[in-house]
Amino acid sequence: MTNMAGSFKFVGLSFKQTPIEIREKLALDETECKKVLDFIKEFTNAEEALVLSTCNRTEIYYSSEENLTEVIIKGLATIKGDPSWKIAGYFTENNETSDVVRYLFRVSMGLEAQVVGDIQISNQVKRAYQWSADADLAGPFLHRLMHTIFFTNKRVVQETPYRDGAASVSYAAKELVDDLSSDIINPKILVLGLGEIGKDVCRNLKDSRFNSVTIINRTHEKADQMAEECGFKTAPFSNVEQEIADADVIISSVAGKGPFITKEIIARMDIVSVKFFIDLSVPRSVDLHIEEVPGALVYNIDHISSKVSEALERRLAAVPDVERIIEESLGEFETWSREMVVSPTIKKIKNALEDIRTRELEKYLRNATPEEARLMDKATKGMMQKIMKLPVLQLKAACQRGDAENLIDVLSDLFDLEKEQDKA
C-alpha cells in the first residue's frame, strides 16, 4: 500500500504501553473529543481528523503533510486543564499512511483490544466518525476509509464466529439473563452493587430488551447517576429485601467478606415460580444454600467465566479469518486510494473538453431550432464521453502499475491542463 492518497497519520496511547493512572487522566468524554476536533480545525492545517477515546486508548488520526504530533499533544494537555503537563513521553506516533490505515482497521475490529473482539469498539468508532463529520473534518479519504471499515465489520459478523458469544464477565451476565428470562414476559431485573463490574452490567443491560431494571447501591447517589445514564429505576438500600422479593433476576456484585443474600432472607419470601440469582462477587455475595428454598436458583462467577473462556477461544480461532478479510478490504481501499490520485486530472480533462464543446456549439447553434440544438448537444456529449474513455482507462491502469505520475504529466501537456486550470 505504497501509493495511498493523502498523508494519514496517527498519535495516541493505549493500554499496551500506558498505565491506567495515565490513561484515565487522558481519557476524553464526548465534549472533550469534540473540543480536540475543534482545536485541530482551528490551530492546525489538518484536512481530516478522527478522535477515538475509550477506557483502553486515546488516539487521534489525521490527514496532513505536516507532522502535528507536538501541537496535538499540547492541545490535549490544555483541554485536560494542565498545559504544562509533561505527557508527550506516553504517546506513540506513526506517519506512514498504509500502517496507520491498517492499524485503524485492526482497532475497529477489536484485534487491538484488551479483550479480543470487544463488541463495544464498533459503536465507539462510529460515534468518533460522526463527531468528525459534524466538525466538517471528514473528507473523501476518511469517508471512504470509515465506510470500508464498517463494511469489513459486517463481513466479519456474517462470515466468521469472531463476534459470537460473550467475552467479558458483564456481557456474559447480560447474555445469561437473556437465557434465564426468555420465557418471562417483561422480566424484572435487580442490580445490586455498583463497583466496576456492576456498572458494566448496567451498561450492557441498557441496550437490551429489558424494560424493568432497578438499581440498588449502598451509596444512593451512585445509583441515581447510573440510573440516569441508563434510563433505569432506583430503590433505597433499606428496601433491598422487598426489591429482591419483587424481582425475577437478581444480579449481585456486592462487596463483602461473606454472603449478603442469605438462605434466611430468601426463606422469608413467597417464591411463586422461579427466582434467578447471578452472583458476580468474589468473595461470593449469594449463599449457595438458598437453592434449598424451592424456586431459588444460583449462578456464580464460575459459570460466567467458563462462558467467557469458551467465547474467547472461538474468537481467537477466528482471528486468521478476520485478518484475511481485513487484507481483502485493504486491497480494495488501496485501489480506490490510488485512483483518487488521478481524479483531479480526469476532472481537468473533462472540463477542458467541455469548454471546447460548449464554445463550438455556440458558433454553430446561433440559427438552429430548439430540436436541432437538443440533438447537437446530445451528439457532442456522446462524442466527449467516448473521447474521455481511453484516457480514463489508461490513467486507472497506470495507477495499478504505480506509474500514474508520468501519464498525468503527458496528459497535462497534451490537453494543456495547466492553462485550463489558470483559466478556471
C-alpha positions as CSV (number, residue, x, y, z in Angstrom):
1,M,0.0,0.0,0.0
2,T,2.6,2.4,-1.1
3,N,0.6,5.0,-3.1
4,M,-2.3,5.9,-0.8
5,A,-3.9,9.3,-1.4
6,G,-3.2,11.9,1.3
7,S,-0.9,11.6,4.2
8,F,-2.8,9.9,7.0
9,K,-1.0,10.0,10.4
10,F,-1.6,8.8,14.0
11,V,-0.7,9.9,17.5
12,G,-2.0,8.2,20.6
13,L,-1.6,5.9,23.6
14,S,-3.2,2.6,24.7
15,F,-3.2,0.0,27.4
16,K,-0.3,-1.7,25.7
17,Q,2.3,0.9,26.7
18,T,0.5,3.2,29.1
19,P,-0.5,2.5,32.7
20,I,-4.1,3.0,33.7
21,E,-3.4,6.0,36.0
22,I,-2.2,7.9,32.9
23,R,-4.9,6.6,30.6
24,E,-7.7,7.7,32.9
25,K,-6.2,11.2,33.1
26,L,-6.2,11.5,29.3
27,A,-9.5,9.8,28.7
28,L,-11.8,12.1,26.8
29,D,-15.6,12.2,27.1
30,E,-17.8,13.3,24.2
31,T,-17.5,17.0,24.9
32,E,-13.7,16.8,25.2
33,C,-13.4,14.8,22.0
34,K,-15.3,17.5,20.2
35,K,-13.0,20.1,21.7
36,V,-10.0,18.3,20.4
37,L,-11.6,18.3,16.9
38,D,-12.3,22.0,17.2
39,F,-8.7,22.6,18.3
40,I,-7.3,20.6,15.3
41,K,-9.6,22.5,12.9
42,E,-8.6,26.0,14.3
43,F,-4.9,25.6,15.1
44,T,-3.6,23.1,12.5
45,N,-3.7,22.5,8.8
46,A,-5.2,19.0,9.1
47,E,-7.8,18.4,6.4
48,E,-9.4,15.4,8.2
49,A,-9.3,14.1,11.8
50,L,-10.7,11.3,13.9
51,V,-10.6,11.3,17.8
52,L,-11.1,7.9,19.4
53,S,-11.1,7.7,23.2
54,T,-12.1,4.6,25.2
55,C,-11.1,3.1,28.6
56,N,-8.2,1.5,26.7
57,R,-7.0,4.2,24.4
58,T,-6.9,7.8,23.4
59,E,-5.9,8.2,19.7
60,I,-6.0,10.9,17.1
61,Y,-5.9,10.1,13.4
62,Y,-5.4,13.0,10.9
63,S,-4.6,13.9,7.3
64,S,-1.8,16.4,6.9
65,E,1.5,16.7,5.1
66,E,2.9,18.1,8.3
67,N,3.7,16.2,11.5
68,L,1.3,17.6,14.0
69,T,2.2,15.3,17.0
70,E,3.6,18.1,19.2
71,V,0.7,20.5,18.5
72,I,-1.9,17.9,19.1
73,I,-0.4,16.7,22.4
74,K,-0.2,20.4,23.6
75,G,-3.8,20.8,22.7
76,L,-4.8,17.7,24.6
77,A,-2.9,18.9,27.7
78,T,-4.7,22.2,27.5
79,I,-8.1,20.7,27.1
80,K,-7.5,18.4,30.1
81,G,-6.7,21.5,32.1
82,D,-2.9,21.4,32.5
83,P,-1.0,22.8,29.6
84,S,2.3,22.4,31.4
85,W,1.8,18.7,32.0
86,K,4.7,16.6,30.5
87,I,2.7,13.8,28.8
88,A,4.5,13.5,25.4
89,G,6.6,10.5,26.6
90,Y,3.4,8.4,26.9
91,F,2.4,8.8,23.2
92,T,3.5,6.9,20.1
93,E,3.1,8.2,16.6
94,N,3.1,6.8,13.1
95,N,3.4,8.8,9.9
96,E,3.2,6.0,7.3
97,T,-0.3,6.2,5.8
98,S,-0.5,2.5,5.0
99,D,0.5,1.4,8.5
100,V,-2.0,3.9,10.1
101,V,-4.8,2.7,7.9
102,R,-4.1,-1.0,8.7
103,Y,-3.9,-0.1,12.4
104,L,-7.3,1.7,12.4
105,F,-8.8,-1.4,10.7
106,R,-7.4,-3.6,13.5
107,V,-8.6,-1.3,16.3
108,S,-12.0,-1.1,14.7
109,M,-12.3,-4.9,14.5
110,G,-11.2,-5.3,18.2
111,L,-7.9,-7.0,17.3
112,E,-6.1,-4.4,19.4
113,A,-8.5,-4.6,22.4
114,Q,-7.7,-5.9,25.9
115,V,-10.5,-8.5,25.3
116,V,-10.0,-9.6,21.7
117,G,-13.1,-8.8,19.6
118,D,-14.5,-6.3,22.1
119,I,-18.1,-5.7,20.9
120,Q,-18.2,-2.1,22.1
121,I,-15.4,-0.8,19.9
122,S,-17.5,-0.8,16.7
123,N,-20.1,1.7,18.2
124,Q,-17.2,3.8,19.7
125,V,-15.6,4.1,16.2
126,K,-18.9,5.0,14.6
127,R,-19.5,7.8,17.2
128,A,-16.0,9.1,16.6
129,Y,-16.6,9.2,12.9
130,Q,-20.0,11.0,13.4
131,W,-18.2,13.7,15.5
132,S,-15.6,14.1,12.7
133,A,-18.4,14.6,10.2
134,D,-20.2,17.1,12.4
135,A,-17.0,19.1,12.8
136,D,-16.5,19.1,9.0
137,L,-13.3,17.1,9.4
138,A,-14.3,14.1,7.4
139,G,-13.3,14.4,3.8
140,P,-13.3,11.9,0.8
141,F,-10.4,9.9,2.3
142,L,-11.9,9.4,5.8
143,H,-15.4,8.9,4.5
144,R,-14.3,6.1,2.2
145,L,-12.0,4.6,4.8
146,M,-14.7,4.5,7.5
147,H,-17.3,3.1,5.3
148,T,-14.9,0.4,4.1
149,I,-14.2,-0.4,7.8
150,F,-17.9,-0.6,8.6
151,F,-18.4,-2.9,5.6
152,T,-15.5,-5.1,6.8
153,N,-17.0,-5.4,10.2
154,K,-20.3,-6.5,8.6
155,R,-18.4,-9.2,6.7
156,V,-16.6,-10.3,9.9
157,V,-20.0,-10.7,11.7
158,Q,-21.6,-12.6,8.7
159,E,-18.7,-14.8,7.7
160,T,-16.9,-15.7,11.0
161,P,-17.8,-16.6,14.6
162,Y,-15.5,-13.8,15.8
163,R,-18.3,-11.7,17.2
164,D,-20.2,-14.6,18.7
165,G,-20.7,-15.1,22.4
166,A,-19.7,-13.1,25.5
167,A,-16.1,-12.2,26.0
168,S,-16.4,-10.2,29.2
169,V,-18.0,-11.1,32.6
170,S,-20.5,-8.3,32.5
171,Y,-21.6,-9.1,28.9
172,A,-21.8,-12.8,29.7
173,A,-24.0,-11.9,32.7
174,K,-26.3,-10.0,30.3
175,E,-26.5,-13.0,28.0
176,L,-27.2,-15.3,30.9
177,V,-30.1,-13.0,32.0
178,D,-31.4,-13.2,28.4
179,D,-31.3,-17.0,28.5
180,L,-32.8,-17.4,32.0
181,S,-35.7,-15.0,31.4
182,S,-36.6,-16.0,27.9
183,D,-40.0,-17.4,29.0
184,I,-40.8,-14.4,31.3
185,I,-42.9,-11.5,29.9
186,N,-41.2,-8.2,30.8
187,P,-39.0,-9.7,33.5
188,K,-38.0,-7.6,36.5
189,I,-34.2,-7.3,36.9
190,L,-32.5,-6.1,40.1
191,V,-28.8,-5.0,40.0
192,L,-27.2,-5.0,43.5
193,G,-23.9,-3.1,43.8
194,L,-22.1,-0.6,41.5
195,G,-18.5,-1.5,41.5
196,E,-16.8,-1.6,38.1
197,I,-18.5,-4.9,37.1
198,G,-21.9,-3.7,38.4
199,K,-21.6,-0.6,36.2
200,D,-20.6,-2.6,33.2
201,V,-23.6,-4.9,33.7
202,C,-25.9,-1.9,33.8
203,R,-24.4,-0.5,30.6
204,N,-24.8,-3.9,28.9
205,L,-28.5,-4.1,30.0
206,K,-29.1,-0.6,28.7
207,D,-29.3,-1.6,25.1
208,S,-31.1,-4.9,25.7
209,R,-34.8,-5.9,25.6
210,F,-35.3,-5.3,29.4
211,N,-37.6,-2.5,30.3
212,S,-37.8,-3.1,34.1
213,V,-34.4,-2.7,35.7
214,T,-33.9,-1.4,39.2
215,I,-30.5,-0.5,40.8
216,I,-29.7,-0.6,44.5
217,N,-26.3,0.6,45.9
218,R,-25.2,1.5,49.4
219,T,-24.3,4.9,48.1
220,H,-27.6,6.0,46.7
221,E,-26.1,8.9,44.7
222,K,-24.1,6.4,42.6
223,A,-27.3,4.5,41.9
224,D,-29.0,7.7,40.8
225,Q,-26.2,8.6,38.4
226,M,-26.2,5.1,36.8
227,A,-29.9,5.1,36.6
228,E,-29.9,8.4,34.8
229,E,-27.3,7.2,32.4
230,C,-29.1,4.0,31.5
231,G,-32.8,5.0,31.9
232,F,-33.4,2.6,34.8
233,K,-35.1,3.0,38.2
234,T,-33.5,3.0,41.7
235,A,-34.6,1.9,45.1
236,P,-33.2,2.7,48.6
237,F,-30.9,0.3,50.2
238,S,-33.3,-0.1,53.1
239,N,-35.8,-1.7,50.7
240,V,-33.4,-4.4,49.4
241,E,-35.4,-7.4,50.7
242,Q,-38.7,-6.2,49.1
243,E,-36.9,-5.5,45.8
244,I,-35.4,-9.0,45.9
245,A,-38.8,-10.4,46.5
246,D,-40.3,-8.5,43.6
247,A,-37.5,-9.3,41.0
248,D,-37.3,-12.2,38.7
249,V,-33.5,-12.0,38.2
250,I,-31.1,-10.6,40.8
251,I,-27.5,-9.7,39.7
252,S,-25.3,-9.2,42.7
253,S,-21.8,-7.7,42.8
254,V,-22.0,-6.5,46.4
255,A,-18.5,-6.3,48.0
256,G,-18.2,-8.0,51.4
257,K,-16.5,-10.7,53.4
258,G,-19.4,-13.1,53.4
259,P,-22.8,-13.7,51.7
260,F,-25.1,-10.6,51.5
261,I,-28.1,-12.6,50.3
262,T,-28.6,-15.5,52.8
263,K,-30.9,-18.5,53.0
264,E,-32.7,-16.9,55.9
265,I,-33.6,-13.9,53.8
266,I,-34.9,-15.9,50.9
267,A,-36.8,-18.4,53.1
268,R,-39.0,-15.5,54.3
269,M,-40.1,-14.9,50.7
270,D,-43.0,-16.5,48.9
271,I,-41.4,-17.6,45.6
272,V,-44.3,-18.4,43.3
273,S,-42.4,-19.7,40.3
274,V,-38.6,-19.3,39.9
275,K,-36.2,-16.6,41.0
276,F,-32.7,-16.5,39.5
277,F,-29.6,-15.2,41.4
278,I,-26.5,-14.3,39.4
279,D,-23.5,-13.8,41.8
280,L,-20.6,-11.8,40.2
281,S,-18.8,-11.2,43.5
282,V,-15.5,-12.5,44.8
283,P,-15.9,-13.4,47.6
284,R,-19.4,-14.6,46.8
285,S,-22.3,-12.4,47.9
286,V,-25.1,-15.0,47.4
287,D,-25.2,-18.0,49.8
288,L,-25.4,-21.2,47.7
289,H,-27.7,-22.7,50.4
290,I,-30.5,-20.5,49.1
291,E,-31.1,-23.2,46.5
292,E,-32.6,-25.3,49.3
293,V,-35.5,-22.8,49.1
294,P,-37.9,-24.1,46.4
295,G,-37.7,-21.8,43.3
296,A,-34.3,-20.2,44.0
297,L,-31.5,-20.9,41.6
298,V,-27.9,-19.5,41.8
299,Y,-25.4,-18.9,39.1
300,N,-22.0,-17.7,40.2
301,I,-18.8,-16.3,38.5
302,D,-17.5,-19.7,37.7
303,H,-20.5,-20.3,35.3
304,I,-19.9,-16.9,33.8
305,S,-16.1,-17.3,33.4
306,S,-16.4,-20.6,31.6
307,K,-18.7,-18.9,29.1
308,V,-16.2,-16.1,28.6
309,S,-13.3,-18.6,28.1
310,E,-15.3,-20.5,25.5
311,A,-16.2,-17.3,23.7
312,L,-12.5,-16.1,23.8
313,E,-11.3,-19.4,22.4
314,R,-13.8,-19.2,19.5
315,R,-12.7,-15.6,18.8
316,L,-9.0,-16.3,18.9
317,A,-9.6,-19.3,16.5
318,A,-11.4,-16.9,14.1
319,V,-8.6,-14.2,14.1
320,P,-6.9,-15.5,10.9
321,D,-10.2,-15.2,9.0
322,V,-10.7,-11.7,10.4
323,E,-7.2,-10.7,9.2
324,R,-7.8,-12.2,5.8
325,I,-11.0,-10.2,5.4
326,I,-9.1,-7.0,6.5
327,E,-6.4,-7.6,3.9
328,E,-9.0,-8.0,1.2
329,S,-10.7,-4.8,2.3
330,L,-7.3,-3.0,2.4
331,G,-6.6,-4.1,-1.2
332,E,-9.9,-2.6,-2.3
333,F,-9.3,0.6,-0.4
334,E,-5.8,0.8,-1.8
335,T,-7.2,0.5,-5.4
336,W,-9.7,3.3,-4.6
337,S,-7.0,5.4,-3.0
338,R,-4.6,5.1,-6.0
339,E,-7.4,6.1,-8.4
340,M,-8.2,9.1,-6.1
341,V,-4.8,10.4,-7.1
342,V,-5.8,10.7,-10.7
343,S,-9.3,12.1,-10.1
344,P,-8.3,15.8,-10.3
345,T,-6.6,15.1,-13.7
346,I,-9.7,13.3,-15.0
347,K,-11.8,16.3,-13.9
348,K,-9.5,18.7,-15.6
349,I,-9.6,16.8,-18.9
350,K,-13.4,16.7,-18.7
351,N,-13.5,20.4,-18.1
352,A,-11.1,21.2,-20.9
353,L,-13.2,19.1,-23.4
354,E,-16.4,20.5,-22.1
355,D,-15.1,24.0,-22.6
356,I,-14.2,23.2,-26.3
357,R,-17.6,21.5,-26.8
358,T,-19.6,24.5,-25.5
359,R,-17.6,27.1,-27.4
360,E,-18.0,25.2,-30.7
361,L,-21.7,24.7,-30.1
362,E,-22.1,28.4,-29.5
363,K,-20.7,29.0,-33.0
364,Y,-22.9,26.6,-34.9
365,L,-26.2,26.8,-33.0
366,R,-27.0,30.5,-33.4
367,N,-29.6,29.9,-36.1
368,A,-30.5,26.3,-35.0
369,T,-34.0,25.3,-34.0
370,P,-34.6,24.1,-30.4
371,E,-34.8,20.5,-31.7
372,E,-31.6,20.8,-33.7
373,A,-29.8,22.3,-30.6
374,R,-31.0,19.4,-28.5
375,L,-29.7,16.8,-31.0
376,M,-26.4,18.6,-31.4
377,D,-26.0,18.8,-27.6
378,K,-26.7,15.1,-27.2
379,A,-24.4,14.1,-30.0
380,T,-21.4,16.1,-28.8
381,K,-21.8,14.9,-25.2
382,G,-21.7,11.3,-26.5
383,M,-18.6,12.1,-28.5
384,M,-16.9,13.7,-25.5
385,Q,-17.7,10.6,-23.3
386,K,-16.1,8.3,-25.9
387,I,-13.0,10.5,-26.2
388,M,-12.7,10.5,-22.4
389,K,-13.0,6.8,-22.1
390,L,-9.5,5.9,-23.2
391,P,-7.5,8.5,-21.1
392,V,-9.6,7.4,-18.0
393,L,-8.9,3.7,-18.6
394,Q,-5.2,4.4,-19.2
395,L,-4.9,6.5,-16.0
396,K,-6.5,3.8,-13.9
397,A,-4.2,1.2,-15.4
398,A,-1.2,3.4,-14.7
399,C,-2.4,3.6,-11.0
400,Q,-2.2,-0.1,-10.8
401,R,1.3,-0.1,-12.3
402,G,2.4,2.7,-9.9
403,D,3.1,4.9,-13.0
404,A,0.3,7.4,-12.8
405,E,2.6,10.5,-12.3
406,N,4.2,10.1,-15.7
407,L,0.9,9.7,-17.5
408,I,-0.5,12.7,-15.7
409,D,2.4,14.8,-16.9
410,V,1.8,13.6,-20.5
411,L,-1.9,14.3,-20.4
412,S,-1.4,17.7,-18.8
413,D,0.8,18.7,-21.7
414,L,-1.5,17.1,-24.3
415,F,-4.6,18.9,-23.1
416,D,-2.8,22.0,-21.8
417,L,-4.3,21.4,-18.4
418,E,-2.2,24.0,-16.5
419,K,-3.6,26.6,-18.8
420,E,-7.1,25.3,-18.3
421,Q,-6.6,25.4,-14.5
422,D,-5.4,29.0,-14.6
423,K,-8.4,29.9,-16.8
424,A,-10.7,28.3,-14.2
